[in-house]
Amino acid sequence: MSGREQGKTLLKNLSTQVKEVLNDDGEQLVHKRGVEAMIDLATDLTSDDAPPGLIVQRDGGLKLKLLRKDRPGLVTVEWQRSIGAVVCHWERLEKSEGPFRFVYRESDESFIEMSLQTELYAWLTATLGEVLYPETRR
């Protein structure tokens, strides 16, 4: 095989590897998925199916603050491009927990918490019930 043919093979292999992590514009696919996840969350949290009285505040383009009027508590959800994860915190009265880092899992197209292995929506639903809607606890 000539030097040029070897070079073409190397470039083709590199192209294949790059296409696994970047889209055609050169943007990281994980960042695109993270942005889409934040848009989906904002849409879902402000829809008719969202818990009543939930206040969703945008803090910058990719950070959401979730509150409830006249209730102590705050849940934050933020896409952090630098680490490629959705990062969440919560606080209520004197207690706070986080960060909870959710990374994209290709196999089921969802964001999974790194240590707890909990899916983002499952974690968020449980956390909202605990922090902002404690009257739902039984």
N, C-alpha and C positions, 0 to 999 in steps of 0.2 A: 504494500500500500504506500502511495506517495505521501510526501509531507503535507501536501494540500488536502488529500483525502482524509488523512488523520486529523488535520485541523478542522475540516468540515464536520467530521464525526464528533469531535470535542465540542464544537459550537452547537451542534444539534442536541447533544446531551445536556449542555448548559441551558439551552432554550427550554427543554423539557422540564428541567428542575425549576427554572424561574417561573414557568407557567403554573406550577403547582402552588406558588405563593403570591404571584402578582397577576393583576388583570392586564388587559391589552394596553391600558394607559400607563402601566408601571406602578399603579397603586397597590399597596398590600391588600390582599383579599381579606385578611383578618380585620384590618381597619374598616374596610367596607362593610363587613358583617357587623362589626361593633357599632358603626353609625346607624345601620339599618335596625339593629336591636334597640337602640335608644329611641329612634323614631317610632318603632312599633310599641315600645313601652309607653311613651308619651301618649300615643293614640289610644292604647288600651286603658290607660289610667284616667283618661278624660272622656271615655265613651259612656254610654248609658249603662253598660255592665259594670262600671267601676263602683267601688263602695261610695255610698252617699256622703257628701260633705268632705270628700277628699280634695285637698288643694294641691295642685301640681304647679310648682314654680320652676321655671327654667333659670339656671344659673350658668350663663354662658351657653354655648351651643350644645355641649354634650354632657351636661350635668342636670339632674332633676332633684329637687327638694320636695318631699312629700310631707304634708302637714294636715292637721285637722283643726278647724276653728275652735277656740276655747278648750283645747286639749293639749296637755303637755306631750311632747314627742316630736321627733323628726327622723325621717329616713332619707338618706341620700343615695342616689344611684348615678354613677359617672363612668363614662367610657374613657379609659386612660390609654391613649395610643402608644405611649412610650413602653408600656409593659404588655400591651395587647390583651387587656382584660377589662371587664365591667367590674368596678369596685364599689362596694356598698358599705355603709355605716348606718347605725341607728343609735338614738339616744332618747331616753325618757327619764325625766326627773334627774336623779343623781347618777343614773346608770347609762353606760354606753358600751357598744361593742362594735368591733370591726378593726381592720378592714376585712371584708369577705371578698375574695377575688374569684371571679367567674371567667373561665377561659372557654373558647369555642371548641366544641367537640364535633368533628366532621361526621362521625358515624351516625349520629342522630340529629345533626344540625341544631344543636342547642348549646347554651352556655351552662357549664357545670362548675360549681364551687370547688376549688382546688383541694381543700383538705376534707370537707364534709361530703363531697360528691353529690351535693344537692343541686337540682336544676334551678335556674334563676327565678322563674315564675313561682315555683313551689316555695322557695325561700322567701320571696317577696310577699306572697300571700300569707304565709305563717307569720312573718315579721310585722306586716301591717296589722294583722289580727292581734298580735301581742302588744305592739307599741302604740298604735293609733286607735284601735278598736278593741280595748280590753274587755268590753262588755260581751264580746262574742266568745270569750273563754268559758268553758263549762267545767 
